[in-house]
Amino acid sequence: MTNTKGRLYGIGVGPGDPELLTLKAFRLLKSASVVAYQSADNHPSVARSIVASYLTDDQIEVPFHFPRALDPHEAKPLYDRAIVPIAEHLAAGHDVVVLCEGDPLFYGSFMYLFTRFADQYHTEVVPGVSSPMACASAIGIPISYRNDIFSVLPATLSADVLATQLVNADAAAIIKLRRHFSKVREVLRSLGLSSRARYIERATMAEQRIISLDEVEADRVPYFSMILLPTKVQL
């Protein structure tokens, strides 16, 4: 008897509010026999916490962890090992839903599963509400108009590169702040952009906080934080 391979689904669970899950993601989540999510050993999974009330007791949960490694050659074997349990479930014929904060393919860890599994198993990606859109809605500002250029900039870039990109962008979202916040704040100040910038952390979550750049304690900036620089144009 031929074993039927399982199907892999990467579903975006949004930025934090459980009600921002799409109907399609909800349907797939409820019907999947296996639910996987990234979770560090000493931290609970944020993606799982978003959909915790939707999970059922008969679903198999598979946490996995992608350790941070800047060198791609060092990261590859670590990532390959981390996804072995997911591969085993797929090979056994179980459908696997992978929970992804925000959108699976927008700076999401699901892309590492996608590149490894898409050629072997039926794979489908369900988009989710991404953090820049959630932050703009929470703050209540239009990001861009008409022909504006909207840039998404990782705070991990050097100060010089950030400055160049910000000068050339009509509007921007600066992500991955955490330990890079002080550098970003200084760049914004040097460019005279501080008054336009808006800082928000944990958008749409119960702990959401919107404060000025000057109020931010640089050593306490969480992973789920962002600076939005809306367009100068106001119509």
VEXLO-480773 format. One record per residue (C-alpha): x, z, y. Coordinates in steps of 0.5 Angstrom, whole numbers, plus 500, padded with zeros to 3 digits. Layout:
<fivexs>
XZY...
</fivexs>
This chain:
<fivexs>
500500500503498507504503512501501519505503524503508530502506537505509543502510549505512556500515560501518567498524568499524576502529581499536579491536580488535573482531576487525578488523571485516570479515565483511561489516560483521559480517553487516550489523550483526547484521541491521540493525534500526537502528544509528546512531553519532556520540556527543557528549553528554558522551562515550561513542561509541568506534565503539559500544564497538568493536562493543558485544558484537555488538549485540542487545537488539532493535536500535534505537540512534540516537546523533547528534552532529556538533559541530565547526564550522570554517566549512562554512556554520555546520556545514551546518544543524547537520549537517542537524538531527543526521541527522533521526532517521536520515532518519525511520527510513529513510523508515519503511522501516528499514535503518540501519547507521551505525558508523564508526571506521576507514574510513567515507570516510577522514576519517570523519564518514559522508561527511556522511551519504553526501552527504545520503542517497545520492541518496534511499536505497540507500546502501552503504559497507563499508570498514574497517581505517584507522588508518595501517594499524593503527598501522603493524602495531602498531608493526611497521614497513613504511610504504613500498616500491615507488614511495614517495610516502605522504602523510597530513597533518592536524596542523591544517595550518600549520607551514610547510605541514607542513614543505613536505609532509614534505620532499617525502614519502617516508613520512607519517602525521600525524593529528589531533594532539591540541592540535597535537602540540607544533607537529608535534614542533617541525617534525619536529625542525627537519627532522631527522626526529625519529629516524625518527618513531614515535608511537602512541596508541589503536592496537589498543585495550587502552590502546595506547601506543607511546612516543618523541616526547620522552616525549609530554606535549603536553597529554595527547595523545588524539584517537586518536593518530598519528605515522608517518614510515616510508620511509627505504628498508629493503630
</fivexs>
